[in-house]
């Protein structure tokens, strides 16, 4: 929230014209009843020095329930049922002459399930089932809309949370070890220029990362090079599903159900696109990068 300026109590004895109707004073005679309603936007979050720019606020505003429903109404669902019936083939046939179809997938964070559970007085497991039924059940999103579109699969980000914890421990272990211990892929993390400096700082909160980038750039060399659970599951789902089913990444639409706006800001980052895992495209195939998390 925007900071509220506090006026020194002794200064209120002076005669002055109040410039800001929301300024807090100890003067009882100040009348702010005619002030326009205060509004707080995303640009006010984190810090008043503008950690989130107007351009970033626009990107986040595009990630909303309205965007989800509009997309579901715009594209018919790409169903993968019976795709293994022909000799084990997992390729998806093109839809000639039809509106482009999309494969809708979703990932849900444990914080969201906990919030739903607390709100409705149910267990976390029951909250997860409620979310699954809304996103992929026949009585949920599929029961309405232009094409009856819903989500083919709903994933739990706890899977990638556990993966990032293991990888983070390996990153720290290698960085603090005098000998370069080989990583699981046969190479050493210390061999790469991407290895962070000691001490290693890590956070799964994109708001903290944004704050560090814009107010404390001197600590950036110390930040862990690992992706957050949301970013990791986005890259994992789009890369694996694209290769497994022969689907172009732009036909896979990934919704991340997350607990705060900062997660949506992270999803809009230019680094979290298929350029990090797709082979380099030729000049004739030049196109815009595809986000790992679409909304």
C-alpha positions, 0 to 999 in steps of 0.5 A: 500500500502507498505510504501515508505521511504523518504530520508532526503534531507541532506543525499543526499549529501553523496555518497552511492549506492541506494539499493532500486530503488523505494526509493524517494529522492531529488536527480535528478541524481537517475535513476530508469528507469531500475527498475522492475515493482512494485507489490502490493499484498494483503499482503501489505494491512492494514499495512506493519507489515503483518496484512494479512499473506501469508496463508490468502492471498492464501485463499482470492485468491481462492475467485474470479470471476474465482472461481465463474465461475468454480464452476458454470461449475462444478455443475448442479443447484439444482432447488427447483421449484415444491418442494411444490407440494406433500403435502407441502413437502419441501424435495429435492430428491437426484440425483442418478447417476448424478453429485452432484447438488448445490443450488446457492444463492447470497447476495449483499451489498448496497455498491456494488449497489451504486458503479454500480449505480455511474459507469453506471449513474443509480439509486441504484434500477436499479443497483440492478436489473442489478445485479439480472439479471446477477446472476439469469436472463435467459440472465445472467449467465444462458445463458452460461456455461456447465450446464447453472447454475445460482443463485436461489435467490439473497438477500439484505444484508440490511436485516441483517444490520438492524438486527445487528443494533438492536442487537448491541443496545440491547447488549450495553443497557444490558451492560450499564444497572445496572440491567440485562435486559432480552434479546429477547430470555429470557436470559440475555446477561450479563449472558454469558461469551461472553458479551464484556467489557465496553466500547463496540467497534464495527465495520462491517469492517473485516479489522479493526477487523484484524488490532485489532487482530494483533496489539492491542490485548488488546482491544479484550475483548471490541469487540462486539460479534455480527456477521457482516451483511455478516457473519450473512446472511451467517449463516442465509441462510445456516442454514434456507435453509438446515433445510427447504429443507433438503439440506446438507450445503455443497450442498448450495453454497453462493456467497457474492458480497462485496465491498472490499477484507477484506470482502473476508478475513472475509469469509475465517475465521474458525469461520464462518462455520456451526460448529457454528449452526450445531449440533455436529457431531459424529465420524462416521460423521466427516468432514471438516467444511462448510463455511457460505460464499463460495466465 
